[in-house]
Amino acid sequence: MASKVQTAPDEFRDHISTVDEEGKRVWVYPKKPKGKLYNYRKYVSYLLLVLLFAGPFTKINGLPLLMLNVVERKFVIFGVLFWPQDFFIMVVAFLTMVVFIILFTVVYGRIFCGWVCPQTIFMEMVFRRIEYAIEGDYTKQRALDKMPWNAEKIGKKSAKITIFLLISFLISNLFLAYIIGIDELQKIITDGPLEHKAGFGALLLFTGAFFWVFAWFREQVCTIVCPYGRLQGVMQDKKTVVVAYDYGRGEPRGKLRKNQERTEGDCIDCHQCVQVCPTGIDIRNGAQQLECINCTACVDACNDIMRIIEKPEGLIRYESEQALETGKKWTFFTPRVMGYTAVLAILLTALTTLLLTRDDAEATILRTPGQLYQKTEQGHIKNLYNISVINKTNHEMPLTLKLIDKEGTIKVIGNELILPAQGIAEGVFFTEIAKADLTGMNSEIEIGVYHGDELITTTDTKFLGPAN
């Protein structure tokens, strides 16, 4: 929807473009974009969609590529299984991701929002293209909404809503697959909804949420809800590369008139950049606008006009605000960028070290509550322990227990300890140590958990003995 040119330089910053003076929603009818950058965005989007839909079916060492099972507190990232016991690794990974996002944003602005964000990809490259195919370009869509309900309007609206619902249901299945895994999702589908009421209910809930977002809420996700978008003013500065209008070259604006010498700037005030904007802003109001997602639709539209009027392309382009003001070329290595890069390097080093030194299993061994030590006929001391072992791999492992720092024996009570894949094994065992090897009433001992001859993890615990 075209906006009027702002009379006050910063008036546009007092309100978002999709809300009028009365606080009502201003529906955005963006013109269908076209151009070189839009074609690049399509290729990137389709590649990312293929990767996104292939993700749940892709497995590494029998584990999903990505699964964030919050319900069972089980997380798989790039085929590596993480449990709540790996919380410290997840914290470091989260901090690394945050610093990387800040660094990327400081340098390149919201290029993620316009080119990679799932919200933008689904909205602009899936739902919006379907809308164009059914209802036509922006002028036809506006006319269709204004016309009374008739056969044409009912038919087009019904077709769009039906397709939107089907795609939303497909996305909800994909979303759930990343939470519970593709195998559990297949059970919900094959066994029927009555056998998995909670899972089927989640599918319906996600379907409704996705349909509401893409059919009605749309660009307001980016301008109102998304925390990343709201933090742009904090993370960006004048050296950040954004989609910007070259006001030095474009101002003052003026309509193009035949057979008249032009004294104005290169901007002919055609409003094409405004009409293609999916968030309804005027990029000429200035760089770093809250609603701008750096999708480059305005760049393509402006370049198309510049070619027609035989002016150089790039009136709207990727550029830093500092470069527009000074005319100097953009520089990557600024003190702020180098600082974030140093912090990121430290976090990546710490994360890599934690991942490389991470055990395949984690054991918790505690003395059985309420049990004192026992003396054997040989004068040795015995303690009873409970053990719980978590498997961080996708392979079953028979376990044996051995004392590492002292001479002694360990005898498991009952069946052999078998650690199931991605599971937990629990058991009870006696540890027997000669009294002469003990250092007091509470001696520290180290127990190793072995899979065959391979030591997979160790844990320390207390051994209770006589005072002297």
Secondary structure as a PSIPRED ss2 file (coil, helix, strand):
# PSIPRED VFORMAT (PSIPRED V4.0)

   1 M C   1.000  0.000  0.000
   2 A C   1.000  0.000  0.000
   3 S C   1.000  0.000  0.000
   4 K C   1.000  0.000  0.000
   5 V C   1.000  0.000  0.000
   6 Q C   1.000  0.000  0.000
   7 T C   1.000  0.000  0.000
   8 A C   1.000  0.000  0.000
   9 P C   1.000  0.000  0.000
  10 D C   1.000  0.000  0.000
  11 E H   0.000  1.000  0.000
  12 F H   0.000  1.000  0.000
  13 R H   0.000  1.000  0.000
  14 D H   0.000  1.000  0.000
  15 H C   1.000  0.000  0.000
  16 I C   1.000  0.000  0.000
  17 S C   1.000  0.000  0.000
  18 T C   1.000  0.000  0.000
  19 V E   0.000  0.000  1.000
  20 D C   1.000  0.000  0.000
  21 E C   1.000  0.000  0.000
  22 E C   1.000  0.000  0.000
  23 G C   1.000  0.000  0.000
  24 K C   1.000  0.000  0.000
  25 R E   0.000  0.000  1.000
  26 V C   1.000  0.000  0.000
  27 W C   1.000  0.000  0.000
  28 V C   1.000  0.000  0.000
  29 Y C   1.000  0.000  0.000
  30 P C   1.000  0.000  0.000
  31 K C   1.000  0.000  0.000
  32 K C   1.000  0.000  0.000
  33 P C   1.000  0.000  0.000
  34 K C   1.000  0.000  0.000
  35 G C   1.000  0.000  0.000
  36 K H   0.000  1.000  0.000
  37 L H   0.000  1.000  0.000
  38 Y H   0.000  1.000  0.000
  39 N H   0.000  1.000  0.000
  40 Y H   0.000  1.000  0.000
  41 R H   0.000  1.000  0.000
  42 K H   0.000  1.000  0.000
  43 Y H   0.000  1.000  0.000
  44 V H   0.000  1.000  0.000
  45 S H   0.000  1.000  0.000
  46 Y H   0.000  1.000  0.000
  47 L H   0.000  1.000  0.000
  48 L H   0.000  1.000  0.000
  49 L H   0.000  1.000  0.000
  50 V H   0.000  1.000  0.000
  51 L H   0.000  1.000  0.000
  52 L H   0.000  1.000  0.000
  53 F H   0.000  1.000  0.000
  54 A H   0.000  1.000  0.000
  55 G H   0.000  1.000  0.000
  56 P H   0.000  1.000  0.000
  57 F H   0.000  1.000  0.000
  58 T C   1.000  0.000  0.000
  59 K E   0.000  0.000  1.000
  60 I E   0.000  0.000  1.000
  61 N C   1.000  0.000  0.000
  62 G C   1.000  0.000  0.000
  63 L E   0.000  0.000  1.000
  64 P E   0.000  0.000  1.000
  65 L C   1.000  0.000  0.000
  66 L E   0.000  0.000  1.000
  67 M E   0.000  0.000  1.000
  68 L E   0.000  0.000  1.000
  69 N E   0.000  0.000  1.000
  70 V C   1.000  0.000  0.000
  71 V C   1.000  0.000  0.000
  72 E C   1.000  0.000  0.000
  73 R C   1.000  0.000  0.000
  74 K E   0.000  0.000  1.000
  75 F E   0.000  0.000  1.000
  76 V E   0.000  0.000  1.000
  77 I E   0.000  0.000  1.000
  78 F C   1.000  0.000  0.000
  79 G C   1.000  0.000  0.000
  80 V E   0.000  0.000  1.000
  81 L E   0.000  0.000  1.000
  82 F E   0.000  0.000  1.000
  83 W C   1.000  0.000  0.000
  84 P H   0.000  1.000  0.000
  85 Q H   0.000  1.000  0.000
  86 D H   0.000  1.000  0.000
  87 F H   0.000  1.000  0.000
  88 F H   0.000  1.000  0.000
  89 I H   0.000  1.000  0.000
  90 M H   0.000  1.000  0.000
  91 V H   0.000  1.000  0.000
  92 V H   0.000  1.000  0.000
  93 A H   0.000  1.000  0.000
  94 F H   0.000  1.000  0.000
  95 L H   0.000  1.000  0.000
  96 T H   0.000  1.000  0.000
  97 M H   0.000  1.000  0.000
  98 V H   0.000  1.000  0.000
  99 V H   0.000  1.000  0.000
 100 F H   0.000  1.000  0.000
 101 I H   0.000  1.000  0.000
 102 I H   0.000  1.000  0.000
 103 L H   0.000  1.000  0.000
 104 F H   0.000  1.000  0.000
 105 T H   0.000  1.000  0.000
 106 V H   0.000  1.000  0.000
 107 V H   0.000  1.000  0.000
 108 Y H   0.000  1.000  0.000
 109 G C   1.000  0.000  0.000
 110 R C   1.000  0.000  0.000
 111 I H   0.000  1.000  0.000
 112 F H   0.000  1.000  0.000
 113 C H   0.000  1.000  0.000
 114 G H   0.000  1.000  0.000
 115 W H   0.000  1.000  0.000
 116 V C   1.000  0.000  0.000
 117 C C   1.000  0.000  0.000
 118 P H   0.000  1.000  0.000
 119 Q H   0.000  1.000  0.000
 120 T H   0.000  1.000  0.000
 121 I H   0.000  1.000  0.000
 122 F H   0.000  1.000  0.000
 123 M H   0.000  1.000  0.000
 124 E H   0.000  1.000  0.000
 125 M H   0.000  1.000  0.000
 126 V H   0.000  1.000  0.000
 127 F H   0.000  1.000  0.000
 128 R H   0.000  1.000  0.000
 129 R H   0.000  1.000  0.000
 130 I H   0.000  1.000  0.000
 131 E H   0.000  1.000  0.000
 132 Y H   0.000  1.000  0.000
 133 A H   0.000  1.000  0.000
 134 I H   0.000  1.000  0.000
 135 E H   0.000  1.000  0.000
 136 G C   1.000  0.000  0.000
 137 D C   1.000  0.000  0.000
 138 Y H   0.000  1.000  0.000
 139 T H   0.000  1.000  0.000
 140 K H   0.000  1.000  0.000
 141 Q H   0.000  1.000  0.000
 142 R H   0.000  1.000  0.000
 143 A H   0.000  1.000  0.000
 144 L H   0.000  1.000  0.000
 145 D H   0.000  1.000  0.000
 146 K H   0.000  1.000  0.000
 147 M C   1.000  0.000  0.000
 148 P C   1.000  0.000  0.000
 149 W C   1.000  0.000  0.000
 150 N C   1.000  0.000  0.000
 151 A H   0.000  1.000  0.000
 152 E H   0.000  1.000  0.000
 153 K H   0.000  1.000  0.000
 154 I H   0.000  1.000  0.000
 155 G H   0.000  1.000  0.000
 156 K H   0.000  1.000  0.000
 157 K H   0.000  1.000  0.000
 158 S H   0.000  1.000  0.000
 159 A H   0.000  1.000  0.000
 160 K H   0.000  1.000  0.000
 161 I H   0.000  1.000  0.000
 162 T H   0.000  1.000  0.000
 163 I H   0.000  1.000  0.000
 164 F H   0.000  1.000  0.000
 165 L H   0.000  1.000  0.000
 166 L H   0.000  1.000  0.000
 167 I H   0.000  1.000  0.000
 168 S H   0.000  1.000  0.000
 169 F H   0.000  1.000  0.000
 170 L H   0.000  1.000  0.000
 171 I H   0.000  1.000  0.000
 172 S H   0.000  1.000  0.000
 173 N H   0.000  1.000  0.000
 174 L H   0.000  1.000  0.000
 175 F H   0.000  1.000  0.000
 176 L H   0.000  1.000  0.000
 177 A H   0.000  1.000  0.000
 178 Y H   0.000  1.000  0.000
 179 I H   0.000  1.000  0.000
 180 I H   0.000  1.000  0.000
 181 G C   1.000  0.000  0.000
 182 I H   0.000  1.000  0.000
 183 D H   0.000  1.000  0.000
 184 E H   0.000  1.000  0.000
 185 L H   0.000  1.000  0.000
 186 Q H   0.000  1.000  0.000
 187 K H   0.000  1.000  0.000
 188 I H   0.000  1.000  0.000
 189 I H   0.000  1.000  0.000
 190 T H   0.000  1.000  0.000
 191 D H   0.000  1.000  0.000
 192 G C   1.000  0.000  0.000
 193 P C   1.000  0.000  0.000
 194 L C   1.000  0.000  0.000
 195 E C   1.000  0.000  0.000
 196 H C   1.000  0.000  0.000
 197 K H   0.000  1.000  0.000
 198 A H   0.000  1.000  0.000
 199 G H   0.000  1.000  0.000
 200 F H   0.000  1.000  0.000
 201 G H   0.000  1.000  0.000
 202 A H   0.000  1.000  0.000
 203 L H   0.000  1.000  0.000
 204 L H   0.000  1.000  0.000
 205 L H   0.000  1.000  0.000
 206 F H   0.000  1.000  0.000
 207 T H   0.000  1.000  0.000
 208 G H   0.000  1.000  0.000
 209 A H   0.000  1.000  0.000
 210 F H   0.000  1.000  0.000
 211 F H   0.000  1.000  0.000
 212 W H   0.000  1.000  0.000
 213 V H   0.000  1.000  0.000
 214 F H   0.000  1.000  0.000
 215 A H   0.000  1.000  0.000
 216 W H   0.000  1.000  0.000
 217 F H   0.000  1.000  0.000
 218 R C   1.000  0.000  0.000
 219 E C   1.000  0.000  0.000
 220 Q H   0.000  1.000  0.000
 221 V H   0.000  1.000  0.000
 222 C H   0.000  1.000  0.000
 223 T H   0.000  1.000  0.000
 224 I H   0.000  1.000  0.000
 225 V H   0.000  1.000  0.000
 226 C C   1.000  0.000  0.000
 227 P H   0.000  1.000  0.000
 228 Y H   0.000  1.000  0.000
 229 G H   0.000  1.000  0.000
 230 R H   0.000  1.000  0.000
 231 L C   1.000  0.000  0.000
 232 Q H   0.000  1.000  0.000
 233 G H   0.000  1.000  0.000
 234 V H   0.000  1.000  0.000
 235 M H   0.000  1.000  0.000
 236 Q C   1.000  0.000  0.000
 237 D C   1.000  0.000  0.000
 238 K C   1.000  0.000  0.000
 239 K C   1.000  0.000  0.000
 240 T C   1.000  0.000  0.000
 241 V E   0.000  0.000  1.000
 242 V E   0.000  0.000  1.000
 243 V E   0.000  0.000  1.000
 244 A E   0.000  0.000  1.000
 245 Y E   0.000  0.000  1.000
 246 D C   1.000  0.000  0.000
 247 Y H   0.000  1.000  0.000
 248 G H   0.000  1.000  0.000
 249 R H   0.000  1.000  0.000
 250 G H   0.000  1.000  0.000
 251 E C   1.000  0.000  0.000
 252 P C   1.000  0.000  0.000
 253 R C   1.000  0.000  0.000
 254 G C   1.000  0.000  0.000
 255 K C   1.000  0.000  0.000
 256 L C   1.000  0.000  0.000
 257 R C   1.000  0.000  0.000
 258 K C   1.000  0.000  0.000
 259 N C   1.000  0.000  0.000
 260 Q C   1.000  0.000  0.000
 261 E C   1.000  0.000  0.000
 262 R C   1.000  0.000  0.000
 263 T C   1.000  0.000  0.000
 264 E C   1.000  0.000  0.000
 265 G C   1.000  0.000  0.000
 266 D C   1.000  0.000  0.000
 267 C C   1.000  0.000  0.000
 268 I C   1.000  0.000  0.000
 269 D C   1.000  0.000  0.000
 270 C C   1.000  0.000  0.000
 271 H C   1.000  0.000  0.000
 272 Q H   0.000  1.000  0.000
 273 C H   0.000  1.000  0.000
 274 V H   0.000  1.000  0.000
 275 Q H   0.000  1.000  0.000
 276 V C   1.000  0.000  0.000
 277 C C   1.000  0.000  0.000
 278 P C   1.000  0.000  0.000
 279 T C   1.000  0.000  0.000
 280 G C   1.000  0.000  0.000
 281 I C   1.000  0.000  0.000
 282 D C   1.000  0.000  0.000
 283 I H   0.000  1.000  0.000
 284 R H   0.000  1.000  0.000
 285 N H   0.000  1.000  0.000
 286 G C   1.000  0.000  0.000
 287 A C   1.000  0.000  0.000
 288 Q C   1.000  0.000  0.000
 289 Q C   1.000  0.000  0.000
 290 L C   1.000  0.000  0.000
 291 E C   1.000  0.000  0.000
 292 C C   1.000  0.000  0.000
 293 I C   1.000  0.000  0.000
 294 N C   1.000  0.000  0.000
 295 C C   1.000  0.000  0.000
 296 T C   1.000  0.000  0.000
 297 A H   0.000  1.000  0.000
 298 C H   0.000  1.000  0.000
 299 V H   0.000  1.000  0.000
 300 D H   0.000  1.000  0.000
 301 A H   0.000  1.000  0.000
 302 C H   0.000  1.000  0.000
 303 N H   0.000  1.000  0.000
 304 D H   0.000  1.000  0.000
 305 I H   0.000  1.000  0.000
 306 M H   0.000  1.000  0.000
 307 R H   0.000  1.000  0.000
 308 I H   0.000  1.000  0.000
 309 I C   1.000  0.000  0.000
 310 E C   1.000  0.000  0.000
 311 K C   1.000  0.000  0.000
 312 P C   1.000  0.000  0.000
 313 E C   1.000  0.000  0.000
 314 G C   1.000  0.000  0.000
 315 L C   1.000  0.000  0.000
 316 I E   0.000  0.000  1.000
 317 R E   0.000  0.000  1.000
 318 Y E   0.000  0.000  1.000
 319 E E   0.000  0.000  1.000
 320 S E   0.000  0.000  1.000
 321 E H   0.000  1.000  0.000
 322 Q H   0.000  1.000  0.000
 323 A H   0.000  1.000  0.000
 324 L H   0.000  1.000  0.000
 325 E H   0.000  1.000  0.000
 326 T H   0.000  1.000  0.000
 327 G C   1.000  0.000  0.000
 328 K C   1.000  0.000  0.000
 329 K C   1.000  0.000  0.000
 330 W C   1.000  0.000  0.000
 331 T C   1.000  0.000  0.000
 332 F C   1.000  0.000  0.000
 333 F C   1.000  0.000  0.000
 334 T C   1.000  0.000  0.000
 335 P H   0.000  1.000  0.000
 336 R H   0.000  1.000  0.000
 337 V H   0.000  1.000  0.000
 338 M H   0.000  1.000  0.000
 339 G H   0.000  1.000  0.000
 340 Y H   0.000  1.000  0.000
 341 T H   0.000  1.000  0.000
 342 A H   0.000  1.000  0.000
 343 V H   0.000  1.000  0.000
 344 L H   0.000  1.000  0.000
 345 A H   0.000  1.000  0.000
 346 I H   0.000  1.000  0.000
 347 L H   0.000  1.000  0.000
 348 L H   0.000  1.000  0.000
 349 T H   0.000  1.000  0.000
 350 A H   0.000  1.000  0.000
 351 L H   0.000  1.000  0.000
 352 T H   0.000  1.000  0.000
 353 T H   0.000  1.000  0.000
 354 L H   0.000  1.000  0.000
 355 L H   0.000  1.000  0.000
 356 L H   0.000  1.000  0.000
 357 T C   1.000  0.000  0.000
 358 R C   1.000  0.000  0.000
 359 D C   1.000  0.000  0.000
 360 D C   1.000  0.000  0.000
 361 A E   0.000  0.000  1.000
 362 E E   0.000  0.000  1.000
 363 A E   0.000  0.000  1.000
 364 T E   0.000  0.000  1.000
 365 I E   0.000  0.000  1.000
 366 L E   0.000  0.000  1.000
 367 R E   0.000  0.000  1.000
 368 T C   1.000  0.000  0.000
 369 P C   1.000  0.000  0.000
 370 G C   1.000  0.000  0.000
 371 Q C   1.000  0.000  0.000
 372 L C   1.000  0.000  0.000
 373 Y C   1.000  0.000  0.000
 374 Q E   0.000  0.000  1.000
 375 K E   0.000  0.000  1.000
 376 T C   1.000  0.000  0.000
 377 E C   1.000  0.000  0.000
 378 Q C   1.000  0.000  0.000
 379 G C   1.000  0.000  0.000
 380 H E   0.000  0.000  1.000
 381 I E   0.000  0.000  1.000
 382 K E   0.000  0.000  1.000
 383 N E   0.000  0.000  1.000
 384 L E   0.000  0.000  1.000
 385 Y E   0.000  0.000  1.000
 386 N E   0.000  0.000  1.000
 387 I E   0.000  0.000  1.000
 388 S E   0.000  0.000  1.000
 389 V E   0.000  0.000  1.000
 390 I E   0.000  0.000  1.000
 391 N E   0.000  0.000  1.000
 392 K C   1.000  0.000  0.000
 393 T C   1.000  0.000  0.000
 394 N C   1.000  0.000  0.000
 395 H C   1.000  0.000  0.000
 396 E C   1.000  0.000  0.000
 397 M E   0.000  0.000  1.000
 398 P E   0.000  0.000  1.000
 399 L C   1.000  0.000  0.000
 400 T E   0.000  0.000  1.000
 401 L E   0.000  0.000  1.000
 402 K E   0.000  0.000  1.000
 403 L E   0.000  0.000  1.000
 404 I C   1.000  0.000  0.000
 405 D C   1.000  0.000  0.000
 406 K C   1.000  0.000  0.000
 407 E C   1.000  0.000  0.000
 408 G E   0.000  0.000  1.000
 409 T E   0.000  0.000  1.000
 410 I E   0.000  0.000  1.000
 411 K E   0.000  0.000  1.000
 412 V E   0.000  0.000  1.000
 413 I E   0.000  0.000  1.000
 414 G C   1.000  0.000  0.000
 415 N C   1.000  0.000  0.000
 416 E C   1.000  0.000  0.000
 417 L C   1.000  0.000  0.000
 418 I E   0.000  0.000  1.000
 419 L E   0.000  0.000  1.000
 420 P C   1.000  0.000  0.000
 421 A C   1.000  0.000  0.000
 422 Q C   1.000  0.000  0.000
 423 G C   1.000  0.000  0.000
 424 I E   0.000  0.000  1.000
 425 A E   0.000  0.000  1.000
 426 E E   0.000  0.000  1.000
 427 G E   0.000  0.000  1.000
 428 V E   0.000  0.000  1.000
 429 F E   0.000  0.000  1.000
 430 F E   0.000  0.000  1.000
 431 T E   0.000  0.000  1.000
 432 E E   0.000  0.000  1.000
 433 I E   0.000  0.000  1.000
 434 A E   0.000  0.000  1.000
 435 K H   0.000  1.000  0.000
 436 A H   0.000  1.000  0.000
 437 D H   0.000  1.000  0.000
 438 L C   1.000  0.000  0.000
 439 T C   1.000  0.000  0.000
 440 G C   1.000  0.000  0.000
 441 M C   1.000  0.000  0.000
 442 N E   0.000  0.000  1.000
 443 S E   0.000  0.000  1.000
 444 E E   0.000  0.000  1.000
 445 I E   0.000  0.000  1.000
 446 E E   0.000  0.000  1.000
 447 I E   0.000  0.000  1.000
 448 G E   0.000  0.000  1.000
 449 V E   0.000  0.000  1.000
 450 Y E   0.000  0.000  1.000
 451 H E   0.000  0.000  1.000
 452 G C   1.000  0.000  0.000
 453 D C   1.000  0.000  0.000
 454 E E   0.000  0.000  1.000
 455 L E   0.000  0.000  1.000
 456 I E   0.000  0.000  1.000
 457 T E   0.000  0.000  1.000
 458 T E   0.000  0.000  1.000
 459 T E   0.000  0.000  1.000
 460 D E   0.000  0.000  1.000
 461 T E   0.000  0.000  1.000
 462 K E   0.000  0.000  1.000
 463 F E   0.000  0.000  1.000
 464 L E   0.000  0.000  1.000
 465 G C   1.000  0.000  0.000
 466 P C   1.000  0.000  0.000
 467 A C   1.000  0.000  0.000
 468 N C   1.000  0.000  0.000
